[in-house]
Amino acid sequence: MSDLKVNEVKTDTIKDQSGTTAMTIDTSGRILTPARPSFFARGYGSLRAQGAATINGLTISSTKQIVLWDSVDVNVGNHFDNTTGIFTVPIAGVYQVSYHLGKKAANGKYVQVTIYASSSDSTSVGYITQYSGQDGSYGMYDTSGATVLVNASVGQQISLTLEQYNTNWTTPDTAQEYFSFGIYLIG
């Protein structure tokens, strides 16, 4: 291992091969990068209307409905559209995609959460699918969550769906602290 010794940090701009500013060092020595596309939404608002939806050219099962959110707290670049529930990738790169779901006692009902992120996803189980169930006891709480990395291309779409095909399925609690979804460009 070697040490990097610096006597002075100058304000400077670092550009990539195309001449686009990739990073700036300010007078305090902080590294500043251009705004990274990201969003964070929380609070189960509703589901898009029942019926087949198309994501990345795939027609997903009509029993899966895309989640719409009560609050979009962060939307850097406005690439998330809460009227469709879809984030459209503006810059190719690796994106961190995560969700957290909590539900109060639902008397033995399940929640199935699916992230759709690429054109090679399964139409039934997407990029990743998780189930959150309960043993039927009242007063029990249940949670699930996932974080995945997606190597995405410009124009690729990412969304989160809930399964709604029979009475064994339920939706999350509507309080904002029980359900969230976010995407962030890592690099």
PAZAPA-4460 file (N, C-alpha, C; in steps of 0.05 Angstrom, whole numbers, plus 32768, in hexadecimal, padded with zeros to 4 digits):
% residues 187
    n_x    n_y    n_z   ca_x   ca_y   ca_z    c_x    c_y    c_z   seq   type   mol
   8011   7FE9   8000   8000   8000   8000   8012   8019   8000     1      M     A
   8009   802D   7FF3   8019   8046   7FF2   8008   805D   7FFD     2      S     A
   8016   8072   8005   8009   808A   800F   8008   80A0   7FFA     3      D     A
   7FF3   80AE   7FF9   7FF1   80C5   7FE7   7FF5   80DE   7FF8     4      L     A
   800A   80EC   7FF3   8010   8104   8003   800A   811D   7FF2     5      K     A
   7FFA   812F   7FFD   7FF2   8147   7FEF   7FF8   815F   8001     6      V     A
   8006   8172   7FF6   800B   818B   8005   7FF5   81A0   8001     7      N     A
   7FE9   819F   7FE9   7FD5   81B3   7FE2   7FC1   81A7   7FCF     8      E     A
   7FA7   81AD   7FD4   7F92   81A5   7FC2   7F89   81BE   7FB3     9      V     A
   7F89   81BD   7F99   7F81   81D4   7F89   7F65   81CF   7F7E    10      K     A
   7F56   81E4   7F7A   7F3D   81E2   7F6D   7F42   81D9   7F50    11      T     A
   7F35   81C4   7F49   7F3B   81B8   7F2E   7F22   81AB   7F24    12      D     A
   7F22   81A7   7F0A   7F0C   8198   7EFD   7F18   8181   7EED    13      T     A
   7F0D   816A   7EF0   7F16   8152   7EE2   7F01   814C   7ECE    14      I     A
   7F09   8148   7EB5   7EF6   8143   7E9F   7EFC   8127   7E94    15      K     A
   7EE7   811A   7E8A   7EEB   8100   7E7D   7EF4   8105   7E60    16      D     A
   7EF7   80EF   7E51   7F02   80F1   7E36   7EF1   8102   7E23    17      Q     A
   7ED7   8104   7E28   7EC6   8114   7E17   7EC5   8131   7E1F    18      S     A
   7ED3   8138   7E35   7ED4   8154   7E3E   7EBF   815B   7E52    19      G     A
   7EAF   8147   7E5A   7E9A   814B   7E6E   7EA6   814C   7E8A    20      T     A
   7E9E   815F   7E9A   7EA8   8160   7EB5   7E9F   8147   7EC5    21      T     A
   7EB3   8138   7ECE   7EAE   8120   7EDE   7EB0   8125   7EFB    22      A     A
   7EC1   8138   7F03   7EC5   813D   7F1F   7ED2   8158   7F23    23      M     A
   7ECC   8166   7F38   7ED8   817F   7F3F   7EE1   817E   7F5C    24      T     A
   7EF9   818A   7F61   7F02   818D   7F7C   7F00   81AA   7F84    25      I     A
   7EF0   81AF   7F99   7EEC   81CB   7FA0   7F03   81D5   7FB2    26      D     A
   7F01   81EF   7FBA   7F17   81FB   7FCA   7F1B   81EE   7FE5    27      T     A
   7F07   81E0   7FEF   7F0A   81D2   8009   7F15   81B6   8005    28      S     A
   7F1A   81AE   7FEC   7F24   8193   7FE7   7F0E   817E   7FE4    29      G     A
   7EF5   8186   7FE4   7EDF   8172   7FE1   7EDD   816B   7FC4    30      R     A
   7ED8   8151   7FBF   7ED3   8148   7FA4   7EB6   814A   7F9E    31      I     A
   7EAF   8158   7F89   7E94   815C   7F80   7E90   814E   7F66    32      L     A
   7E7A   813F   7F63   7E74   8132   7F4A   7E59   813D   7F40    33      T     A
   7E54   8139   7F26   7E39   8142   7F1C   7E23   8133   7F2B    34      P     A
   7E0C   813F   7F2B   7DF5   8132   7F38   7DF1   8116   7F2D    35      A     A
   7DED   8103   7F3E   7DE9   80E7   7F35   7DCB   80E2   7F35    36      R     A
   7DC1   80D7   7F20   7DA4   80D1   7F1F   7D9D   80BE   7F36    37      P     A
   7D88   80C5   7F43   7D7E   80B5   7F5A   7D62   80BE   7F61    38      S     A
   7D55   80AC   7F70   7D3B   80B4   7F7B   7D36   80A3   7F94    39      F     A
   7D25   80AD   7FA5   7D1C   809E   7FBC   7CFF   80A5   7FC1    40      F     A
   7CEE   8091   7FC2   7CD1   8095   7FC7   7CC9   8084   7FDF    41      A     A
   7CB4   808D   7FEC   7CAB   807D   8003   7C8D   8081   8006    42      R     A
   7C82   806E   8016   7C65   8070   801B   7C55   8064   8005    43      G     A
   7C4A   804D   8009   7C39   8040   7FF5   7C22   8053   7FEE    44      Y     A
   7C21   805C   7FD5   7C0C   806D   7FCC   7BF5   805E   7FC0    45      G     A
   7BFB   804E   7FAB   7BE7   803E   7F9D   7BF6   802D   7F89    46      S     A
   7BE6   801E   7F7A   7BF1   800E   7F64   7BE7   8018   7F4A    47      L     A
   7BF7   8016   7F35   7BED   801D   7F1A   7BD6   800B   7F14    48      R     A
   7BC4   8014   7F02   7BAC   8004   7EFC   7BB3   7FE8   7EF4    49      A     A
   7BA2   7FD5   7EFD   7BA6   7FB9   7EF7   7BA8   7FB5   7ED9    50      Q     A
   7BB9   7FA3   7ED0   7BBC   7F9D   7EB4   7BD9   7F9B   7EAD    51      G     A
   7BDF   7F91   7E96   7BFA   7F8C   7E8D   7C09   7FA7   7E8A    52      A     A
   7C21   7FA8   7E93   7C32   7FBF   7E90   7C4B   7FB7   7E80    53      A     A
   7C58   7FCA   7E73   7C70   7FC4   7E64   7C87   7FD3   7E71    54      T     A
   7C9C   7FC3   7E77   7CB5   7FCE   7E82   7CCC   7FC2   7E73    55      I     A
   7CDD   7FD3   7E67   7CF4   7FCA   7E57   7CEB   7FB8   7E40    56      N     A
   7CD4   7FBD   7E35   7CCA   7FAC   7E1F   7CBD   7F92   7E28    57      G     A
   7CBD   7F8C   7E41   7CB0   7F74   7E4C   7C94   7F7A   7E55    58      L     A
   7C81   7F6A   7E4D   7C66   7F6D   7E58   7C64   7F5B   7E71    59      T     A
   7C63   7F68   7E88   7C63   7F59   7EA1   7C47   7F4E   7EA7    60      I     A
   7C46   7F3B   7EB8   7C2D   7F2F   7EC0   7C18   7F44   7EC8    61      S     A
   7C00   7F40   7EC0   7BEA   7F53   7EC6   7BE4   7F52   7EE4    62      S     A
   7BEE   7F3E   7EF3   7BE8   7F3D   7F0F   7BFD   7F4E   7F1F    63      T     A
   7C11   7F57   7F12   7C25   7F68   7F1F   7C1F   7F86   7F19    64      K     A
   7C1E   7F96   7F2D   7C17   7FB2   7F29   7C2E   7FC3   7F33    65      Q     A
   7C35   7FD7   7F24   7C4B   7FE9   7F2A   7C43   7FFC   7F41    66      I     A
   7C55   7FFF   7F55   7C4F   800F   7F6C   7C52   802D   7F66    67      V     A
   7C40   803D   7F70   7C41   805A   7F6F   7C44   8063   7F8C    68      L     A
   7C52   8079   7F91   7C5B   8081   7FAB   7C4D   8099   7FB6    69      W     A
   7C4A   809A   7FD0   7C3E   80B1   7FDE   7C50   80C9   7FDD    70      D     A
   7C6B   80C5   7FDF   7C7E   80DB   7FE1   7C97   80D4   7FD1    71      S     A
   7C9F   80E5   7FBF   7CB9   80E2   7FB2   7CCB   80F7   7FBE    72      V     A
   7CDC   80EF   7FD0   7CED   8101   7FE0   7D06   810B   7FD2    73      D     A
   7D11   80FA   7FC0   7D29   8101   7FB1   7D23   80F8   7F94    74      V     A
   7D29   8109   7F81   7D26   8102   7F65   7D3B   8112   7F54    75      N     A
   7D54   810C   7F58   7D6A   811B   7F4B   7D69   8115   7F2D    76      V     A
   7D64   812A   7F1E   7D61   8128   7F01   7D45   8122   7EF7    77      G     A
   7D33   811D   7F09   7D17   8117   7F02   7D14   8100   7EEF    78      N     A
   7D22   80EA   7EF4   7D21   80D2   7EE3   7D0D   80BE   7EEE    79      H     A
   7D02   80C3   7F05   7CED   80B2   7F10   7CD2   80C0   7F0B    80      F     A
   7CBF   80B1   7F00   7CA4   80BC   7EFA   7C90   80AD   7F0C    81      D     A
   7C86   80BB   7F20   7C73   80AE   7F32   7C58   80AA   7F27    82      N     A
   7C52   80B5   7F0F   7C38   80AE   7F02   7C39   8093   7EF5    83      T     A
   7C51   808A   7EEE   7C55   806F   7EE3   7C62   805C   7EF6    84      T     A
   7C71   8066   7F0A   7C80   8055   7F1C   7C9A   804B   7F10    85      G     A
   7CA4   8058   7EFB   7CBB   804E   7EEC   7CD2   8062   7EEE    86      I     A
   7CEA   8058   7EF4   7D03   8068   7EF2   7D10   8061   7ED7    87      F     A
   7D16   8075   7EC7   7D23   8071   7EAD   7D40   807A   7EAF    88      T     A
   7D52   8067   7EAA   7D6F   806B   7EAD   7D79   8080   7E99    89      V     A
   7D84   8097   7EA3   7D8E   80AC   7E91   7DAC   80A8   7E89    90      P     A
   7DBB   809B   7E9A   7DD8   8097   7E97   7DDF   807A   7E9B    91      I     A
   7DED   806E   7E88   7DF5   8052   7E8B   7E07   804F   7EA3    92      A     A
   7E04   803A   7EB2   7E15   8035   7EC9   7E09   8021   7EDC    93      G     A
   7E16   801E   7EF3   7E0C   800C   7F07   7DFA   801B   7F1B    94      V     A
   7DE2   8012   7F1F   7DCF   801F   7F30   7DC9   800C   7F48    95      Y     A
   7DC7   8018   7F5F   7DBE   800A   7F77   7DA0   800D   7F79    96      Q     A
   7D92   7FF7   7F7A   7D74   7FF7   7F7B   7D6D   7FEA   7F95    97      V     A
   7D5C   7FF7   7FA6   7D55   7FEB   7FBF   7D38   7FF2   7FC6    98      S     A
   7D2D   7FE0   7FD6   7D12   7FE6   7FE1   7D11   7FDA   7FFD    99      Y     A
   7CFF   7FE5   800D   7CF9   7FDA   8027   7CDA   7FDA   802A   100      H     A
   7CD0   7FC5   8035   7CB3   7FC3   8038   7CAD   7FB8   8054   101      L     A
   7C9B   7FC5   8061   7C91   7FBC   807B   7C73   7FBB   807A   102      G     A
   7C68   7FA6   8087   7C4B   7FA5   8088   7C42   7F9D   80A4   103      K     A
   7C2C   7FA8   80AC   7C20   7FA0   80C5   7C11   7F86   80C2   104      K     A
   7C07   7F7C   80D8   7BF9   7F63   80D7   7BE5   7F62   80C0   105      A     A
   7BE7   7F4D   80B0   7BD5   7F4B   8099   7BC7   7F2F   8099   106      A     A
   7BC6   7F22   80B1   7BB8   7F09   80B4   7BBF   7EF4   809F   107      N     A
   7BD9   7EEE   809D   7BE2   7ED8   808C   7BE5   7EDF   806F   108      G     A
   7BE3   7EF8   8068   7BE5   7F00   804C   7C03   7F05   8045   109      K     A
   7C08   7F05   802B   7C23   7F08   8021   7C26   7F22   8010   110      Y     A
   7C3E   7F2B   800E   7C45   7F40   7FFB   7C5B   7F35   7FE9   111      V     A
   7C58   7F38   7FCF   7C6D   7F30   7FBC   7C76   7F49   7FAE   112      Q     A
   7C90   7F4F   7FB1   7C9C   7F67   7FA6   7CAF   7F5E   7F8F   113      V     A
   7CAD   7F6A   7F78   7CBE   7F63   7F62   7CCA   7F7D   7F57   114      T     A
   7CE5   7F7C   7F52   7CF3   7F92   7F45   7CF7   7F8A   7F28   115      I     A
   7CEE   7F9B   7F16   7CF4   7F97   7EF9   7D0A   7FAB   7EF1   116      Y     A
   7D1F   7FA1   7EE4   7D36   7FB2   7EDF   7D43   7FAE   7EC4   117      A     A
   7D3C   7F99   7EB5   7D4A   7F96   7E9B   7D38   7F87   7E87   118      S     A
   7D3F   7F88   7E6E   7D2F   7F7A   7E5A   7D32   7F5C   7E5B   119      S     A
   7D45   7F52   7E69   7D49   7F35   7E6C   7D3B   7F2A   7E85   120      S     A
   7D2D   7F3B   7E94   7D1E   7F31   7EAB   7D08   7F1D   7EA4   121      D     A
   7D02   7F0C   7EB6   7CEB   7EFA   7EB3   7CD2   7F0B   7EB6   122      S     A
   7CBE   7F05   7EA5   7CA6   7F15   7EA7   7C96   7F0F   7EC1   123      T     A
   7C9C   7EF8   7ECD   7C8D   7EF1   7EE5   7C9D   7EF7   7EFF   124      S     A
   7CB7   7EF5   7EFF   7CC6   7EFA   7F18   7CDA   7F11   7F16   125      V     A
   7CDB   7F1F   7EFF   7CEB   7F37   7EFC   7D09   7F33   7F00   126      G     A
   7D16   7F48   7F09   7D32   7F47   7F0F   7D37   7F39   7F2A   127      Y     A
   7D25   7F3F   7F3C   7D25   7F32   7F57   7D09   7F34   7F62   128      I     A
   7D01   7F1E   7F6F   7CE7   7F1D   7F7C   7CEB   7F14   7F99   129      T     A
   7CDD   7F20   7FAB   7CDD   7F18   7FC7   7CC1   7F16   7FD2   130      Q     A
   7CBD   7F04   7FE4   7CA3   7F00   7FF1   7CA6   7F08   800F   131      Y     A
   7C91   7F14   8019   7C8F   7F1A   8035   7C75   7F0E   803F   132      S     A
   7C76   7EFB   8051   7C5E   7EEE   805A   7C5A   7EF1   8078   133      G     A
   7C45   7EE6   8082   7C3F   7EE7   809E   7C31   7ECE   80A6   134      Q     A
   7C35   7EC5   80BF   7C2A   7EAC   80C9   7C0C   7EAD   80D0   135      D     A
   7C00   7EC5   80CE   7BE3   7EC7   80D4   7BDD   7ED2   80EF   136      G     A
   7BF1   7ED7   8100   7BEC   7EE2   811A   7BE8   7F00   8118   137      S     A
   7BD4   7F0A   8127   7BD0   7F27   8127   7BE6   7F34   8138   138      Y     A
   7BEC   7F4C   8133   7C00   7F5B   8142   7C1C   7F56   8138   139      G     A
   7C20   7F45   8124   7C3B   7F40   8119   7C41   7F54   8104   140      M     A
   7C5B   7F5A   8101   7C64   7F6C   80EC   7C77   7F5B   80DA   141      Y     A
   7C7A   7F63   80C1   7C8C   7F54   80B0   7C99   7F69   809D   142      D     A
   7CB2   7F63   8096   7CC1   7F75   8084   7CCF   7F65   806E   143      T     A
   7CD6   7F72   8059   7CE8   7F67   8045   7CF6   7F7E   8038   144      S     A
   7D0B   7F78   802A   7D1A   7F8D   801C   7D2F   7F80   800B   145      G     A
   7D39   7F90   7FF9   7D4E   7F86   7FE7   7D5E   7F9D   7FDD   146      A     A
   7D78   7F98   7FD8   7D89   7FAB   7FCA   7D97   7F9B   7FB4   147      T     A
   7D95   7FA5   7F9C   7DA3   7F98   7F85   7DB2   7FAD   7F76   148      V     A
   7DC6   7FA4   7F67   7DD5   7FB5   7F55   7DCD   7FAE   7F38   149      L     A
   7DC7   7FC2   7F29   7DBE   7FBE   7F0D   7DD1   7FCD   7EFB   150      V     A
   7DDD   7FBF   7EE8   7DEE   7FCB   7ED4   7DDB   7FD4   7EBD   151      N     A
   7DD4   7FEE   7EBD   7DBF   7FF7   7EAC   7DC9   8008   7E94   152      A     A
   7DB9   8007   7E7F   7DBE   8017   7E67   7DAB   802F   7E66   153      S     A
   7DB2   8043   7E57   7DA1   805A   7E53   7D86   8051   7E49   154      V     A
   7D70   805B   7E55   7D55   8055   7E4D   7D49   803D   7E5B   155      G     A
   7D5A   802D   7E68   7D50   8016   7E77   7D3D   801F   7E8D   156      Q     A
   7D28   8010   7E92   7D14   8017   7EA6   7D16   8005   7EBF   157      Q     A
   7D11   8010   7ED6   7D11   8001   7EEF   7CF8   8008   7EFE   158      I     A
   7CEA   7FF4   7F08   7CD1   7FF8   7F18   7CCE   7FE3   7F2C   159      S     A
   7CBB   7FE7   7F3F   7CB5   7FD5   7F54   7C98   7FCE   7F52   160      L     A
   7C91   7FB4   7F54   7C75   7FAB   7F52   7C6D   7F9B   7F6A   161      T     A
   7C53   7F9A   7F6E   7C47   7F88   7F82   7C34   7F75   7F74   162      L     A
   7C34   7F5C   7F7E   7C22   7F48   7F73   7C07   7F4C   7F7F   163      E     A
   7BF2   7F4A   7F6E   7BD6   7F4E   7F77   7BC3   7F3B   7F6A   164      Q     A
   7BCA   7F21   7F6A   7BB8   7F0F   7F5B   7BA3   7F00   7F6A   165      Y     A
   7BA5   7EFF   7F85   7B90   7EF2   7F94   7B8E   7EFD   7FB0   166      N     A
   7B7C   7EF3   7FBF   7B77   7EFF   7FDA   7B8C   7EF8   7FEF   167      T     A
   7BA0   7EE7   7FE8   7BB6   7EE1   7FFA   7BCB   7EF8   7FFA   168      N     A
   7BC9   7F0B   7FE8   7BDC   7F20   7FE6   7BD1   7F3A   7FF2   169      W     A
   7BE3   7F4A   7FFD   7BDB   7F63   8009   7BEE   7F79   8000   170      T     A
   7BE8   7F91   8007   7BFA   7FA8   8000   7C07   7FB1   801A   171      T     A
   7C1C   7FC1   8018   7C2A   7FCB   8030   7C19   7FDF   803F   172      P     A
   7C21   7FE3   8058   7C14   7FF9   8067   7C19   8013   8059   173      D     A
   7C06   8025   805A   7C08   803F   804B   7C1A   8054   8059   174      T     A
   7C22   804F   8072   7C34   8063   807F   7C4F   8064   8070   175      A     A
   7C59   807C   806D   7C72   8080   805E   7C89   8070   8068   176      Q     A
   7C8B   806B   8082   7CA2   805D   808C   7CA2   803F   8087   177      E     A
   7C8C   8034   807B   7C8A   8017   8077   7C93   800E   805B   178      Y     A
   7C96   8020   8048   7C9C   8017   802D   7CAD   802C   801F   179      F     A
   7CC3   8024   8013   7CD4   8037   8004   7CE2   8029   7FED   180      S     A
   7CEA   8039   7FDA   7CF7   8030   7FC1   7D0A   8045   7FB8   181      F     A
   7D22   803E   7FB1   7D36   8051   7FA8   7D4A   8046   7F94   182      G     A
   7D55   8058   7F84   7D69   8051   7F70   7D7E   8066   7F70   183      I     A
   7D97   805E   7F6D   7DAE   8071   7F6E   7DC4   8067   7F5B   184      Y     A
   7DCD   807A   7F4A   7DE4   8073   7F38   7DFD   8072   7F49   185      L     A
   7E0A   805B   7F49   7E23   8057   7F57   7E3A   8061   7F46   186      I     A
   7E3A   8059   7F2D   7E50   8061   7F1B   7E51   8051   7F02   187      G     A
***
